[in-house]
Amino acid sequence: MQGRYTLAMELRQLRHFVAVAEEKNFSGASRRVHLSQPALTRSIKALEDQLETRLLDRGPQGATLTRSGELFLEYARMILNDCDRAQREIRMFRDGVAGHVSMGIAMLFAGWIADEAVQRATAQLPDVELTVTEGYFEDLLGLLRTGQIDFALTNFAQPGSDDEFVFEPILDLHARMIAASHHPLAQMTAIQPQDLASSRWVTINKAHSLDVLMQFFASFDLAPPRALRTNSLALLKALVANGSHLTLISHAVMHRELQRGQVCVLDVEMPAVTRQAGLIYLRDRPRGMAVERLMQIVREAGRDDPRGRRNAADA
């Protein structure tokens, strides 16, 4: 029995390893886990002995992950998140709360569909504790893998062919040329591709967003303009609204600015650039009743929203 026990990894060892990996040194990790450095070192050494591989390289600059350590870190985080979630769920059921749901959302949904879904969830699921995390597609996939979120509402940046995830479409997003209402091109009745190529552009600094811009100009045999790239959706919207830049993006992203008349969709004939959006979740991860119910609320909010219906129909 003793031999079998010593071969079993302990949760505290995983927490110690994750702390060192994230702090990148033993001194910071020891303070974080409230353990002396010698004891922390022994814990990591015991974990490496059990796995029969070195997880960390120690040096004067701190601790860095080995290839094995990088792989194990993802599993360690997943295990710890699952355990934390289980403890939280049991505690909430014990205290009379239905459960906790952690939802991820792409930035474009923060003020569209997600806000309506949260309002409905607050009314329909008053005993559910909800956490919402905003991020880009690639970031949300990482959070799903490690169990930090239960599902995500996002645009699909790549075809849903990964067997690890379920990609459940809810609506289509159609790219449009967006400009400030006072932009010179907004006053033109016949906009030429060359006019667009000579304008200043801003785009989200992600491969799928850059591809959309390149596809458009390639369809006219024009070199794509040098666009300002940013990871800030707020900055993109501000630059377009103040008239300094154009963007090619789903008009749902700027629906509030469109409603206020700050920006407009340019009258440009362009090939259809359509992407799907909807829910993504891990295929094999169990989901509690609270998660299933909130996912259904998000589906309904997306299908009921008139902006979503108009956007899906506006091909």
Secondary structure, 3 states (H helix, E strand, C coil): CHHHHHCCCCHHHHHHHHHHHHHCCHHHHHHHHCCCHHHHHHHHHHHHHHHCCCCEEEECCEEEECHHHHHHHHHHHHHHHHHHHHHHHHHHHHCCCCEEEEEEECHHHCCCCHHHHHHHHHHHCCCEEEEEEECCHHHHHHHHHCCCCCEEEEECCCCCCCCCEEEEEEEEEEEEEEEECCCHHHHCCCCCHHHHHCCCEEEECCHHHHHHHHHHHHCCCCCCCCCEEECCHHHHHHHHHCCCCEEEEEHHHHHHHHHHCCEEECCCCCCCCEEEEEEEEECCCCCCHHHHHHHHHHHHHHHHCHHHHHHHHCC
